[in-house]
């Protein structure tokens, strides 16, 4: 994106640009998502088969599988989040990244992002002491933790502080974008899981494994949109709070002879 196209956006414009960005970068962003979500789909299917088997041995084996597979799934989610955030940021600023570049950057920022996500989870949990609204307030305040870690290469604690600074004075608008984008990204997967679960036998391990895997693949299709919305919201807050658009235009302006 050329600096002159950066300007303050309303909620509808942020969502529209998110759709547009994902549409333009559909192949590379979906490729990145599938690269990291296909293993998750296999793991989800494995857990689904184990959970539906029903026998005591299967339940014990399923419990062991959960202990082994759950950390692997969390690693995959963090890597996907880091890679897609990098890819969305590069595309939005006019320098698209390939699948390989995105995945490599995801691995490079994995540990700082993983720790930042753990701290975010703790903060949201503590927010529950203020009931659901307290957790929502904290979650919205920390909306930009991932871009702060991936785009600005900040450490975990600095990323939390950075996000709170960017969210200052604009909580309601950020909340609207986060909630709407989250619903758009999660409802298709929930619908697919519900419809498929209703159509197949709850006691058939293979069917349940298929439903779990299909849900993970649908997530791979919709998740990049949610990431794109977060990235564009992050840049919008920088435009509003820091004059990023003016700064970039000044940096690219021709120097008088």
N, C-alpha and C positions, 0 to 999 in steps of 0.2 A: 504494500500500500504506500502510495506517495504521501509525504508528510502533509500536503495540502488537503488530503482526504480525512485526516484526523480532526475530529471536532467533538464537542459534547453530544452524546446520544441519549435519547429517551429509551424506555424499556423496550418498546416495540422495535426500534431501530437496532438495538443490541441483538435481539432475537433474530431479526431479519438478516443482519450481517453474519450471524452465526450460521444460519441455514445456507447463506450464499457462500461462505468460506468452506463449509463442509462439502457443498455441491461442487465447487471448483476443485477441491483437493480430495474428492471422494476416493479415488483409487489409492493414492499414497496413504491417506489416513486410515482407510479400511484395511489396507495391507499391513500397516503397523499394528492396528488393533487385532487382526487375525493372527499375526505372527506371535502375539503374546497371549491371545485369548484361546487359540486352538488347544494348547496344552491345558488351559483351565477347563475347556469343554470336556476333554478326556478325563480330567480329574473329577469333574462334576458328575460325569456318567458313572465313574467308578464308585463314587459315594452313593449315587442313586441306586445302583444295583445292590450295594451292600445293605443299604437301609431297607430296601424292599424285600430282601431275602427272608427275613422273619425268624430263621432258626437261631438257637442260642449261639451256635458256633459263628454264624454270620454276624450276629450282633456284636460278639466279642471282636471278630475280625474287623467289623465296621468301625468299632471304637478305636482300634489300633490304626486303621486307615485314616480316620479323622485326625488323630494326633500327628500322623506323618504327612498327610496331604494338606491340611489347613495352613500350615506355615508356607508351603510351596504356593498355594493359591494367593496368599497375602503378598508374597514376593512378586508374583505375576501381576497383581493389581497395581502395586506401586510402580513397577517397571512400565506398565501400560500408561499410567497416569503421567509419569515423567516424560516418556517418549512422545505421547500425543500432545502434551502441553508445549514441548519444544517445537513440534511440527506445526501446531496451530499458531504459535507466536511467530515463527519464521514466515509462514504463509501470510499472516495478517500484515506483516511489515514488508511484504514484497520480495521475500527471499525463501521460496519453498524448499523444504528439506526432503530428501529421499527417505525411504523406509529404513535403509541401513544407517543413515546419519541419525535418524530419530532414535533408533534402538540403541546405538552406541552412546548417544547422549543420555538416554534413560539409564543405562548401566553406570555411566559416570556420575550421575546425581542420585543414584539409588540410596546410598546410606544416609546422606543428609535429609533426603525426602522421607525415608522410612522413619527416622527419628522425629522429624517435624510432624508426620502424621500421627505418631504415637502421642506426642505432646498435645496435638489438636484433639485427639480422642479423649485424653485425660481432661483437658479444659472443658470439652462439651459434657463429659460425664459430671464434672463438678457443677456445671451449669444446671444439671438436673435438680440440684438442691433448690433451685428457684423454679421448680416444676418445668414443664415442657417449654414455656416461654423463655426461661433462663437458658436452657440448652440451645434454643433457636437463636437467641441474641448472641451467644458466644460463637455459634457456628457461622453466622453471617459476618461477625467481626473478623473471623479468620478465613474469609472467602479467598483471599489472595495469597495464602501460605504457599501453595504449590507454585504459582508463577514467581513468587519471591525467591524460592529455592532454585527453580529450574532456569528462569530467565535472568534473574539478577544474581544468581549464584550465591545467595546468602546462606548463612548457617541456620540451623533449626530455630534457635531462640530469636535470632535477628529477624527471621521470616515471620514469626508470630507477631513481633512488634511492628514490623513493616505493614502487615496486613491490617492491624488495628488502626494504624495511622491513615492508611488509604480509605478505610471504611468510615472514618470520623465525619459526622455530619450528613451522611447519605445512607443511613441504615435501611430505611424503608424501600428505597429504589433497588439497593443491592439485594434485599430480601426478596423482592418481587422477581428479579431476574433469576436468582438462585433457585427459588421454588418452582417457577414455571419451567426453566430449563431442566431441572431435576425430574419433574413430572413427565415432560416430553421424552426424556431419555429412559425412564424406568417403566412407564406404563406399557409399552409394547411387549417387553419381556414378561411382565406380570400377566398380561393378557394371554400370551402364548402359553406360559406355564399353566395357567388356569384352564384354558380350553383343552390343552393336550392332556392334562391330568384328569379332566372330566371324561375324555374320550378313551383312555386306556385303563387297564386294570391296575388297581392300587397294589395288588399282590404280585404283579409280574415284574421281576427285577429288571429285565431288559427294557421293558416299556418305561419304567421309572428312570432308568439310566438315560434313555433316549430323551425324555422330557428335560432332564437336568442339563444334558449337553446342548439341546436346542435352545434352552433359556440362556446359556452362556454365549452361544453364537449370536443370538438376537442382541444381547448386551454389546457384543463387539460391533454390531451394526449401528447402534444408537448412541453408545458412549462417546464417540468423538464429537457429537454435537454438543453434549454437555460440557466437554472440555473446551471446545471452541467458544462457547458462551462465557465461560469463566475467564478465558484469556482476553476476550474483547471487553468484558466488564473491567478487568484489571487495567487495560490500556485506557479505557474511558475514565476511570478514576484518576489515572496519572495525568490525563489531559485536563480534567477539571481541577485537580488539587495542585498540580505542579506546572501546568502549561507545557506539557510534553510536545504538543503540536507546534507551538511557537518555537520551542527549543530546537526541534528537528528542522523546521523551516529555516531558522537562522544558521544551523550547521550546514545546510545544503545550498544556501544562497551563494550565488557567484560573487567572487571577490572583485571589487572594482579595480580596473587597471590603473 
